[in-house]
Amino acid sequence: MSISITPFPDGIGADVAGVDLANLTPGEVDAIRSAWIAHQVLRFRGQKLNDDALANFSANFGELEGAPIGFKTRTYKTDRPEVTVISNIKIDGEAIGGLGDGEAEWHSDMTYIDMPPDASALYSLEIPASGGDTWFMNMYDAYDALPEAMKAKLQGLTCKHDATRSSDGKLRSGFRETYTREELPGAVHPLVIRHPDSGRKALYLGRRLNAHVMELTPAESDALLDQLWVHVRAHAKTWSQQWRVGDLVMWDNRCTMHRRDSFDPSSRRLMHRTQVRGSTPPAAA
Ligand code: SIN
């Protein structure tokens, strides 16, 4: 077996074949790291990973995060504290993981904290017959496709990223339904960041719900963010992953957003996820 990397024709993502993620050589780790920076999203098919193997693979790319707020349950335990469960399955009426069976809106992971993860890896254990596809958006491309006047306008602007709701729109436990703009729990990041490894500029939107641009009035902020979201939906390059059991998809959280399609609530979907700790997203000068 030798590693092969085949970019998708969509302008984001690549298939990586010829590797067993439970037994990587240092050379293969280097090749995967380079491909991850170059292609932003990598898919590995046909992997057999227990939680130790998933966590050990992910730790090649940095220190692992614990599970995000609200993703831990009493009814289902992973073998490693760094492994988070994404699932609609319920045991004794309690969901065993996060995000259920509904649509998850476009977002980057955990941008509501000061140092959002650099990487996320999602591994499929059970999948529905249809639905539940995961879509990825190229945020370098989203920035590059902006008109020059808009690029100039975004210079120096920062955005508050809401910590109170998950990407399926649900209120996280411990938070209130409403906050004033000033009170809203979350983190503030530049609207345009420079990726520390690629050196490229990326539009850094996080998610739309409750986002606001700190330097603008509420009306100006909503108008600008709405314009940016119309732009990314129309112009950014996207790729969708149709899951098979044993797929692992790893993405660069600094230069991509992702969303998930809904699926039949009577079917089962079980994914284990890891996240690599990041640093403060640097503003693009
Ligand atoms: C996520 O938004 O992190 C989960 C995506 C998925 O369930 O496919």
Boltz pocket constraint, residues with backbone or C-beta under 6 A from the ligand:
constraints:
  - pocket:
      binder: B
      contacts: [[A, 86], [A, 99], [A, 104], [A, 109], [A, 122], [A, 132], [A, 133], [A, 134], [A, 167], [A, 258], [A, 259], [A, 260], [A, 271]]
      max_distance: 6.0
